[in-house]
Amino acid sequence: METISKVKIKPKRIIKWSLFIVLTLCGAYLAWLLLLPSNCMNHRTVGDIPTPIGYHRVENSPKAEFFRSLELQPRGHGVKYLNSGKPQRLLNRLSYATLALPPLTKKEDCADVAVHLNGEYRYSRGIYSSRKGFEKQMRRQFVDSNTGTLYQQLPTRQIKDLQIGDVLVITKEQLGGKMGHIVTIGDIAVNPRNGTKKVILIEGNFPGVTPHVIKNVFNPLQSPWFTIGEDDERILTSTCWYPKEGVKYFN
């Protein structure tokens, strides 16, 4: 009579393999999210981008309306060099969607885009008498604008008072390199239960690329929203970090 041996399955081994499978599937899903094409959901404007669960858009100012009305390019329109039209492959991986904002020069870098966006808001409010005069003024400002001058000239705002249209700036000296960087707050959402803020960030880049909404590579499930805490000493994004003193605003 044959003896049938019982195979003992160790609970620790089951847990180990289950955890491995779950982590593998999660990693594959997150990688898939990061590789999605630009504006994969084909949102028409910045304001059409859904907020994370539990968060709500709260600011209802003319500037908020302007930034939320910024049009996005359709699905698949990635970041390109303005001077050649060739894809900027690295920024394509870090871009959630590109703006349908015609450049005023082929060399609009991060500082120029920040100035341009603020200028377009002012133009929408009737500050300039003509489009031609506005564009001429913008090109003149581009010559004098860089992260260093904007960091020094723009007033500082505390994180708790952050508003749509504000900018995050870091200088080349602070980064220890040849260039600084600047991004614009394109939208803000708040969790009413705990007051936590999340923001959408818009950037250009050197030597002139399509302005775009930055993808959150640290939290793809909530991309393109980034959390900004009132007590943060540094604000970390997918493309750069910023000191709390780098929260600035245009008058």
C-alpha positions as CSV (number, residue, x, y, z in Angstrom):
1,M,0.0,0.0,0.0
2,E,1.6,3.3,-1.2
3,T,2.1,6.1,1.3
4,I,0.9,9.5,0.0
5,S,3.1,12.2,1.3
6,K,1.5,15.5,2.1
7,V,3.2,18.6,0.7
8,K,3.3,21.3,3.3
9,I,3.0,24.8,1.9
10,K,4.7,27.4,4.1
11,P,2.6,30.4,4.9
12,K,5.7,32.7,4.7
13,R,6.4,31.5,1.1
14,I,2.8,32.2,0.1
15,I,3.0,35.7,1.5
16,K,6.4,36.3,-0.2
17,W,5.2,35.2,-3.7
18,S,1.9,37.1,-3.3
19,L,3.7,40.2,-2.4
20,F,6.1,39.8,-5.4
21,I,3.2,39.3,-7.8
22,V,1.3,42.4,-6.4
23,L,4.5,44.6,-6.6
24,T,5.2,43.4,-10.1
25,L,1.7,44.2,-11.3
26,C,1.7,47.6,-9.6
27,G,5.1,48.4,-11.1
28,A,3.9,47.4,-14.6
29,Y,0.8,49.5,-14.1
30,L,2.8,52.6,-13.0
31,A,5.3,52.1,-15.8
32,W,2.3,52.0,-18.3
33,L,1.0,55.2,-16.8
34,L,4.3,56.9,-17.2
35,L,4.5,55.8,-20.9
36,L,1.1,57.1,-21.8
37,P,1.0,59.6,-24.7
38,S,0.6,63.3,-24.1
39,N,-2.9,64.3,-23.0
40,C,-4.0,60.7,-23.2
41,M,-7.5,61.5,-22.0
42,N,-7.8,64.3,-24.7
43,H,-8.7,67.0,-22.2
44,R,-9.6,70.3,-24.0
45,T,-8.4,72.7,-21.3
46,V,-6.4,72.8,-18.0
47,G,-9.7,73.1,-16.2
48,D,-10.9,69.9,-17.7
49,I,-8.2,67.9,-16.0
50,P,-9.9,66.0,-13.1
51,T,-8.8,66.7,-9.5
52,P,-7.7,63.8,-7.3
53,I,-10.4,62.1,-5.2
54,G,-11.3,64.3,-2.2
55,Y,-10.0,67.5,-3.7
56,H,-11.9,70.4,-5.2
57,R,-10.9,73.5,-7.1
58,V,-11.6,76.4,-4.8
59,E,-10.1,79.6,-6.3
60,N,-12.6,81.6,-8.4
61,S,-10.7,84.6,-9.6
62,P,-10.3,86.1,-13.1
63,K,-6.7,84.7,-13.1
64,A,-8.0,81.3,-12.1
65,E,-10.5,81.3,-14.9
66,F,-7.9,82.4,-17.4
67,F,-5.4,79.6,-16.5
68,R,-8.1,77.0,-16.4
69,S,-9.3,78.0,-19.8
70,L,-5.8,77.5,-21.3
71,E,-6.3,75.1,-24.2
72,L,-4.3,71.8,-24.5
73,Q,-3.1,70.2,-27.7
74,P,-4.9,67.0,-28.6
75,R,-3.8,63.5,-27.6
76,G,-0.3,62.6,-28.9
77,H,1.0,66.1,-29.4
78,G,4.2,65.9,-27.5
79,V,6.9,68.4,-26.5
80,K,9.0,69.7,-29.5
81,Y,11.9,72.0,-30.0
82,L,10.5,75.3,-31.2
83,N,13.3,76.0,-33.7
84,S,13.3,72.6,-35.4
85,G,10.0,70.9,-34.6
86,K,11.8,67.8,-33.5
87,P,10.6,65.9,-30.5
88,Q,12.2,66.5,-27.1
89,R,12.2,62.9,-26.0
90,L,13.1,63.4,-22.3
91,L,10.5,66.1,-21.7
92,N,7.9,64.0,-23.5
93,R,8.3,61.5,-20.7
94,L,7.8,64.2,-18.2
95,S,4.9,66.0,-19.9
96,Y,1.3,65.3,-19.1
97,A,-0.1,67.5,-21.9
98,T,1.2,70.4,-24.1
99,L,-0.4,73.8,-24.3
100,A,-1.9,75.2,-27.4
101,L,-0.1,78.5,-26.8
102,P,1.6,79.9,-30.0
103,P,5.2,81.0,-29.1
104,L,6.2,84.5,-29.7
105,T,9.8,83.5,-30.5
106,K,11.5,80.2,-31.3
107,K,13.6,80.5,-28.1
108,E,11.0,80.8,-25.4
109,D,12.6,79.1,-22.4
110,C,11.2,78.5,-18.9
111,A,11.5,82.2,-17.8
112,D,10.0,83.4,-21.1
113,V,7.0,81.1,-20.8
114,A,6.3,82.3,-17.3
115,V,6.4,85.9,-18.5
116,H,4.4,85.0,-21.6
117,L,1.6,83.3,-19.5
118,N,1.3,86.3,-17.2
119,G,1.3,88.6,-20.2
120,E,-1.5,86.7,-21.9
121,Y,-3.6,87.0,-18.7
122,R,-3.0,90.7,-18.6
123,Y,-3.8,91.0,-22.3
124,S,-7.1,89.1,-21.7
125,R,-7.9,91.8,-19.1
126,G,-7.5,94.6,-21.6
127,I,-4.2,95.9,-20.3
128,Y,-2.7,96.2,-23.8
129,S,-4.2,98.3,-26.5
130,S,-3.4,96.0,-29.4
131,R,-2.1,92.5,-30.0
132,K,0.8,93.8,-32.0
133,G,1.8,96.1,-29.1
134,F,1.5,93.2,-26.6
135,E,3.7,90.9,-28.6
136,K,6.3,93.6,-29.1
137,Q,6.3,94.2,-25.3
138,M,6.6,90.5,-24.5
139,R,9.6,90.1,-26.8
140,R,11.3,93.0,-25.1
141,Q,10.6,91.5,-21.7
142,F,12.0,88.1,-22.8
143,V,15.4,89.7,-23.4
144,D,15.6,91.0,-19.8
145,S,14.0,88.0,-18.1
146,N,15.8,85.0,-16.6
147,T,15.5,83.0,-13.4
148,G,18.0,85.2,-11.6
149,T,16.2,88.5,-12.4
150,L,12.8,87.1,-11.7
151,Y,13.9,85.6,-8.4
152,Q,15.2,89.0,-7.4
153,Q,12.5,91.2,-8.8
154,L,9.3,89.3,-8.1
155,P,7.7,89.6,-4.6
156,T,7.8,86.4,-2.4
157,R,4.6,84.7,-1.3
158,Q,4.2,82.3,1.6
159,I,3.1,78.8,0.6
160,K,-0.1,79.0,2.6
161,D,-1.2,82.0,0.5
162,L,-0.3,80.3,-2.9
163,Q,-2.5,81.4,-5.8
164,I,-3.0,80.3,-9.4
165,G,-0.6,82.2,-11.7
166,D,2.2,82.3,-9.0
167,V,5.6,80.9,-10.0
168,L,8.2,78.6,-8.4
169,V,11.8,79.9,-9.1
170,I,15.2,78.5,-8.4
171,T,18.4,80.3,-9.5
172,K,21.5,78.7,-11.2
173,E,23.5,79.5,-8.0
174,Q,21.0,77.6,-5.9
175,L,21.1,74.7,-8.2
176,G,24.9,74.8,-8.5
177,G,24.8,74.7,-12.3
178,K,24.6,76.8,-15.4
179,M,20.8,77.4,-15.4
180,G,18.0,77.9,-13.0
181,H,14.4,77.0,-13.6
182,I,10.9,78.4,-13.2
183,V,7.4,76.9,-13.4
184,T,3.9,78.5,-13.2
185,I,1.1,77.3,-11.0
186,G,-1.6,76.5,-13.5
187,D,-4.3,75.3,-11.1
188,I,-4.9,74.6,-7.4
189,A,-7.2,72.0,-5.7
190,V,-7.7,71.7,-1.9
191,N,-8.8,68.8,0.3
192,P,-11.5,70.5,2.5
193,R,-11.0,67.9,5.3
194,N,-7.4,68.7,6.0
195,G,-6.6,71.7,3.9
196,T,-3.9,69.9,1.8
197,K,-3.1,71.7,-1.5
198,K,-2.3,70.1,-4.8
199,V,-1.2,72.1,-7.8
200,I,-0.8,71.7,-11.6
201,L,2.5,73.1,-12.9
202,I,3.3,74.5,-16.3
203,E,6.8,74.9,-17.7
204,G,8.9,75.8,-20.7
205,N,12.5,74.8,-21.0
206,F,15.8,75.7,-22.6
207,P,16.6,76.2,-25.5
208,G,12.9,76.7,-26.4
209,V,10.3,73.9,-26.3
210,T,6.5,73.5,-26.3
211,P,5.1,74.7,-23.0
212,H,3.5,71.9,-21.2
213,V,1.9,70.6,-18.0
214,I,4.4,68.6,-16.0
215,K,3.6,64.9,-15.3
216,N,4.0,63.7,-11.7
217,V,6.4,60.8,-12.0
218,F,6.4,60.3,-8.2
219,N,2.7,59.7,-8.0
220,P,1.4,58.7,-11.4
221,L,-2.1,57.9,-10.0
222,Q,-2.6,61.5,-9.1
223,S,-0.6,63.0,-12.0
224,P,-0.4,65.9,-13.0
225,W,-1.2,67.1,-9.5
226,F,1.7,67.8,-7.0
227,T,1.2,68.2,-3.2
228,I,2.6,71.4,-1.7
229,G,2.7,71.5,2.1
230,E,2.8,74.8,4.1
231,D,5.7,73.6,6.1
232,D,7.8,72.4,3.1
233,E,11.3,73.7,3.1
234,R,11.7,72.4,-0.5
235,I,9.1,71.8,-3.2
236,L,10.0,68.7,-5.2
237,T,8.7,68.3,-8.8
238,S,9.5,65.9,-11.6
239,T,11.9,68.3,-13.3
240,C,13.4,70.3,-10.4
241,W,13.2,71.4,-6.8
242,Y,12.5,74.8,-5.4
243,P,13.1,76.5,-2.1
244,K,10.1,77.9,-0.2
245,E,11.6,81.4,-0.8
246,G,11.2,80.7,-4.5
247,V,7.4,81.1,-4.4
248,K,6.9,84.3,-6.2
249,Y,4.1,86.3,-7.9
250,F,3.6,88.9,-10.7
251,N,2.2,92.2,-9.6
